[in-house]
Amino acid sequence: MRIAIGSANAIKCQAVKAVLKPLYPRAEFVSVEVPSGVPAQPFGDEQTRAGALNRARAALRQTKADLGVGLEGGVQETEFGMMTTAWCVILSAEGRLGVGGNACVLLPQAVAERVRGGAELGEAMDWLTQRQDTKHQNGAIGILTDNLETRQSAYEVIVRLALAPFRRPHWYSTAYPIREP
């Protein structure tokens, strides 16, 4: 089995491997940098899901793998303020679709204001913490929860959720109509 991950981001790749390697011990994992087709900072669940779907599709097409996995993180406005959001899409070469999400944490107002002003969440978190490249480390979730949850562990959760149709295929249709974004 060949599993393609639609990202070269080490955190995303590690999350996918941590979940799928025990299920598919002989699998070959291939990571490919593919476009998300959404803005660098996705806003809202719909845009973030579209990014995950686009990454899974592109990874599957580009590598001719058995499974394509797309992960996308974004932000969303809520009644509480701006929060993180994250989605995973897993597609099989046969057309099976799995979708899992969401990793939400309330962002500090100063971070939200920077994101609303055009900064990416990672840049805003770098500014807040006076560190560099936090999105490739424990991410906003890890920083804000003092590592009770991290970007990788949150991604692992949504990868596991996206596996439902693969673990219980008899309860799911083999293919879902997917609207083009």
Secondary structure, DSSP 8 states (H G I E B T S, - for coil): -EEEES---HHHHHHHHHHHHHHSTT-EEEE-----SS-SS-BSHHHHHHHHHHHHHHHHHHHT-SEEEEEEEEEEEETTEEEEEEEEEEEETT--EEEEE----B--HHHHHHHHTT--HHHHHHHHHT-S-GGGTTHHHHHHTTTSS-HHHHHHHHHHHHTHHHHSGGGS-S-------
